[in-house]
Amino acid sequence: MKKFDIRKIRLKTMDIDQIDDRMLLINLYATQAITFIIGFVWLLFQRRNPFRLFEPGIDWHFVYWGIGLAAAVIALDMLAARFVPDEASDDGGVNDRIFRHRPVWHIAVLSLVVAVCEETLFRGAVQYHIGPYWTSIVFATIHVRYLRHWIPTGLVFAISYALGWIYIKTGTLLAPIIAHFVIDLVMGLVIRFRREA
């Protein structure tokens, strides 16, 4: 039997165009699963019940907070798209590859998976330890495809901070999940149905 040697592992940078559609989806779902597992386990180490974070509370005002924040972010993003040059908001074509040829139902599933997984880790677990400001710095940093330009990095930071704020305000993870889901869904649909100039 051949012995495994960790020193022989080599990492190389790949361009988004070098990854086929199937591998792109596998990577996306795998990273979201890892994100959710880390968040869930972290919550257990904090001796907190992960399922209690998803309770709606006594009223449903968290829905209004989630949808309201999503509407504000979408309006801001549309405004930025109108005045900010394309090269200043370029993500390397990742979002286009993810959403451009995807059916609407799959865009909705992707948006829901990303919202639940990322909010469980960042708002549920990380924010409990380091607060919304530092959580937003970490959140913006892991969205590495935006780091080449300060405008999308700033927007990701601001959105993350707002997601943390509505989580604190409502006391339920459902508010930032709704906002994150609606933002990703609408932006995915915009990419999907956008006409080429």
Secondary structure, DSSP 8 states (H G I E B T S, - for coil): -----GGG-------GGGS-HHHHHHHHHHHHHHHHHHHHHHHHHTT--GGGGG---SSSHHHHHHHHHHHHHHHHHHHHHHHS-GGGG--TTHHHHHHTT--HHHHHHHHHHHHHHHHIIIIIIIHHHHHHHHHHHHHHHH-GGGTTSHHHHHHHHHHHHHHHHHHHHHSSTHHHHHHHHHHHHHHHHHHHH----
